[in-house]
Amino acid sequence: MKHTSILLFAVLATTIGCSSGGGSTIHCEFDPGSTLAASSWPKFRHDVQNTGRIENTSLAPAPKPVWVFRAHTNESCTYDSPDACAALDAACQGDGENPPFEQFVASPVFSKGDKRLFIGNQNGRMYALDPSTGAKLPTDNFSFQTDFAIHSTAIAVTRGGPDDDALFFSSEGGSLFHVNKTGTTEATVWPALITGIGLGSPNITADGTVFLGSTGGIFAGFCPNGVLRFGDSFPDPVSSTPGVDRNNTIYAGSADNQVRAFNSTGRIFWAIATAAPVSTAVLIDDYDAALPTDNIVYPVDQDGHLYRIRAQGVVDYAVKVNGPVVASPALAGDHLYIAGGNELFARNKSSGAPSWGLDLGTTVHSSPAVLVDSAGKRVIVFGTDNRGLLVVEDEGTTAGTPTVIPLAGGSIVSSPAVTRDTNGNATIYVATLGGCVYAVR
């Protein structure tokens, strides 16, 4: 395995410092640091382990849309009656009024206390919405615009004081942004420049280091003040969203058919070959009853091979599920959930053996979210390419009958985010290629 450490900033002197415009050197600083926001769903796949799972919450028996927001006109509407939002629903269907550059590919995340919903758009805007109504927050409250599309789902953090909300996200222009709660780019050397596009989403370790891969074959770690901590170069894109275990080891897949384990300074512990590129989020199980002191890594490659790898680099199994796989896996209890081809599969995490499979009749690009209630019942939710959300209950050895929640906004490649109120009631948020965001409850 070959890689080279590279410099990602044109003015970077070393990997721990860079020169400011005045000639002084800015060094890596961790005070103030960044920590994952204390919200129901602060990042892509919910947590730093990328489990896609939210606990102690349940969905209403007959969920329906609560509100809709349209990016093209900044309009929102609440479904106070069945036809209350008919006009906005029609506009969300992609009837020619929604330019393609206003599609939502990124997924929603939430700031501390679920007070604000953030989502990036192909038009280069990061939107801040009121989670209760879908209304866009005033520009003096939050505003961010860049010249390039935002594919990457943001990660919501707290930096400095307890109310200092902030975001990390990347753009098609090759920048990793760090903005504060008003959308202003943080001081020092942000935005950080990367080679290529960050299609995956950033992740963060306990010391505040932020990690991201790029289509240029870069895997990089940045200090909280934007200084490059390390930059590793590989022969092919690193589009996988990295996962972080309880020991702050980072795992990322790449298009050169490898999954690698890194420490927070970029040292590579091991690399495991896969049968095909790995572009989905690498999932970490940081507690397995059979191996309570180990961390288990579950990557899935594009051809649908599922791998179980111990943190030391030992491969327990590699099994074929189905492909192609473009959605990231989820984990709840003893089941891994994988959408491959036109099917949803539940696999036993310890053995890789199939528990059940469900023919969906439609392609799935949206990564499933799993809701686990106080009794342990598991419900899987994800978007589809035929305009709607699918809700499936895991009944153990079989899947329940899917419930379809129709949404007017076009195909869904965005992945759902879920919030939980004080009573454990869930609200699902998802965005569409028609340029609209929906809340469902």
Summary of the structure (lengths in Angstrom):
residues: 441
radius of gyration: 20.6
end to end distance: 48.1
largest distance: 64.7
contacts: 1685
relative contact order: 0.16
helix: 3%
strand: 40%
